[in-house]
Amino acid sequence: MLLPRTDAPFAGDERALLDGFLAFQRSTVALKATGLTDELASRRLLPSVTTVIGLIQHLGDVERSWILDDLLGLPFETRWSDGDPDGEFRIEPGTTLAGALAEYEAACAETSLAIAGLPLDLRTRDGRFELRWVILHLIEETARHAGHIDILRELLDGETGE
């Protein structure tokens, strides 16, 4: 479970720090979104298809894409395609914030379990990236989108916070 949020570690080996910072950013996403109504979480405030739910769906797909597909070569069906590159941002009828958060938490648990114990120098299938780079990229991507959710949240209901 992503909540409650705990602080990122202040010390530890490389793996503990990477895993800790990723867990902190993941739980920040959930913290920033929790409390919105489904209507607000699916409301578009920008010319793009960006919404709180869409960002959460995107982050789950990004986790699975990098870890399951790119790193481990496991089957993964994305919401995006050449015909719909923003597919993960689209909200299907009946999608709720609680459902999107639960799916995101499941994706995070699945990818964390998949990489547990793997060496940080393990390379993606194409040989371009090490696992340590992938984790750093997921920290960056998750933190950036947590910031987007924070801004959307303030615009949607005025809620601000850490």
C-alpha positions as MATLAB code, in Angstrom:
seq = 'MLLPRTDAPFAGDERALLDGFLAFQRSTVALKATGLTDELASRRLLPSVTTVIGLIQHLGDVERSWILDDLLGLPFETRWSDGDPDGEFRIEPGTTLAGALAEYEAACAETSLAIAGLPLDLRTRDGRFELRWVILHLIEETARHAGHIDILRELLDGETGE';
ca = [
       0.000    0.000    0.000;
       1.332    3.433   -0.922;
      -0.202    5.213    2.031;
       0.716    6.308    4.626;
       3.651    8.273    3.312;
       6.924    7.906    5.138;
      10.026   10.009    4.684;
      12.652    8.962    2.200;
      15.694    7.448    3.928;
      18.433    9.738    5.192;
      21.132    7.085    4.886;
      21.703    3.617    3.516;
      23.340    1.780    0.694;
      22.596    2.710   -2.908;
      19.733    0.251   -3.277;
      18.039    1.275   -0.035;
      18.209    4.936   -1.044;
      16.875    4.314   -4.550;
      14.045    2.102   -3.324;
      13.241    4.494   -0.474;
      13.061    7.587   -2.656;
      10.913    5.778   -5.220;
       8.540    4.602   -2.476;
       8.345    8.152   -1.094;
       7.455    9.615   -4.506;
       4.901    6.883   -5.206;
       3.169    7.521   -1.886;
       3.268   11.270   -2.553;
       1.227   10.697   -5.724;
      -1.423    8.881   -3.699;
      -1.351   11.483   -0.923;
      -1.819   14.373   -3.371;
      -4.782   12.694   -5.093;
      -6.579   11.244   -2.078;
      -9.673   13.171   -1.085;
     -10.689   14.368   -4.527;
     -14.079   13.341   -5.849;
     -14.168   11.213   -8.979;
     -15.608   14.170  -10.866;
     -12.766   16.474   -9.825;
     -10.085   13.835  -10.387;
     -11.291   13.368  -13.979;
     -11.784   17.060  -14.765;
      -9.584   18.565  -17.482;
      -8.135   21.967  -16.616;
      -5.633   22.148  -19.475;
      -5.922   21.994  -23.266;
      -4.309   18.527  -23.103;
      -5.983   15.351  -21.794;
      -4.168   15.754  -18.456;
      -6.227   14.890  -15.374;
      -5.372   13.552  -11.937;
      -6.717   10.108  -12.833;
      -4.925   10.214  -16.187;
      -1.607   11.016  -14.516;
      -2.060    8.140  -12.081;
      -2.888    5.733  -14.936;
       0.149    7.017  -16.843;
       2.446    6.417  -13.887;
       1.213    2.840  -13.468;
       1.773    2.140  -17.144;
       5.230    3.737  -17.023;
       6.214    1.524  -14.066;
       5.122   -1.612  -15.864;
       6.567   -0.560  -19.203;
      10.068    0.132  -17.881;
      10.286   -2.766  -15.448;
       8.205   -5.543  -16.958;
       8.715   -4.883  -20.653;
      11.978   -2.994  -21.132;
      13.941   -4.615  -18.315;
      12.497   -8.114  -17.950;
      10.812   -8.754  -21.304;
       7.538   -9.777  -19.675;
       4.233   -9.273  -21.486;
       2.644   -5.937  -20.814;
      -0.318   -4.347  -22.548;
      -0.110   -0.580  -22.636;
      -3.007    1.825  -22.899;
      -1.055    3.840  -25.428;
      -0.396    2.920  -29.042;
       0.914    4.486  -32.216;
      -2.691    5.417  -33.027;
      -3.342    6.798  -29.536;
      -0.076    7.924  -27.911;
      -2.009    9.515  -25.021;
      -4.158    6.451  -24.356;
      -3.057    6.072  -20.736;
      -4.372    9.561  -19.996;
      -7.852    8.777  -21.288;
     -10.422    7.885  -18.673;
     -12.754    5.018  -19.508;
     -16.374    5.253  -18.363;
     -16.761    3.992  -14.826;
     -13.162    4.725  -13.844;
     -12.915    6.028  -10.290;
     -10.082    7.681   -8.430;
     -10.089    4.836   -5.911;
      -9.836    2.330   -8.758;
      -7.025    4.254  -10.456;
      -5.105    4.493   -7.168;
      -5.623    0.785   -6.462;
      -4.362   -0.087   -9.941;
      -1.357    2.206   -9.460;
      -0.587    0.619   -6.105;
      -0.829   -2.822   -7.736;
       1.553   -1.740  -10.517;
       4.030   -0.407   -7.954;
       3.838   -3.582   -5.882;
       4.243   -5.721   -8.998;
       7.284   -3.825  -10.255;
       8.887   -3.607   -6.807;
       8.560   -7.361   -6.418;
       9.895   -7.931   -9.950;
      13.127   -6.032   -9.275;
      13.691   -7.048   -5.652;
      17.133   -8.549   -5.398;
      18.089   -7.848   -9.005;
      21.522   -6.275   -9.436;
      21.526   -2.555  -10.143;
      23.810   -3.087  -13.124;
      21.289   -5.375  -14.852;
      20.608   -3.886  -18.272;
      17.378   -3.444  -20.161;
      16.778   -5.901  -22.988;
      18.186   -3.459  -25.548;
      21.307   -2.974  -23.392;
      20.919    0.800  -23.149;
      20.020    1.290  -19.485;
      20.965   -0.222  -16.156;
      18.355   -0.975  -13.515;
      19.801    1.848  -11.387;
      19.085    4.276  -14.264;
      15.550    2.907  -14.615;
      14.871    3.408  -10.894;
      16.299    6.936  -11.046;
      14.129    7.645  -14.077;
      11.037    6.342  -12.262;
      11.865    8.599   -9.291;
      12.163   11.582  -11.650;
       9.018   10.747  -13.603;
       6.979   10.088  -10.470;
       8.193   13.262   -8.730;
       7.445   15.390  -11.792;
       3.917   14.053  -12.084;
       3.346   14.321   -8.318;
       4.055   18.021   -8.820;
       1.529   18.149  -11.639;
      -1.060   16.464   -9.420;
      -0.250   18.949   -6.645;
      -0.929   21.893   -8.966;
      -4.098   20.322  -10.373;
      -5.291   19.611   -6.834;
      -4.841   23.232   -5.822;
      -6.743   24.389   -8.887;
      -9.513   21.820   -8.394;
     -10.332   22.249   -4.727;
      -7.811   24.664   -3.245;
      -6.074   21.964   -1.222;
      -2.392   22.670   -0.704;
       0.192   20.961    1.388;
       3.459   19.157    1.604;
];
